[in-house]
């Protein structure tokens, strides 16, 4: 019974009033735009950070792509490195 009263109270708080005399200054729109742009860049940085980890996980899961144990600078690909010089 107590939770029913709480839901009714929250429901009444969310009902808009008939008239509202509100003012939104230009700084509020600028702040909202700044939040939107920041969110887009944060999402892009997160995707960039985890892209290779997700890519290798999916490649290992589906059995395609690079092998996990092979590194880029290994001597078996024909590259001359300082380790292979006499």
Buried (B, 14 or more C-beta within 10 A) or exposed (E): EEEEEEEEEEEEEEEEEEEEEEEEEEEEEEEEEEEEEEEEEEEEEEEEEEEEEEEBEEBEEEEEEEEEEEEEEEEEEEEEEEEEEE
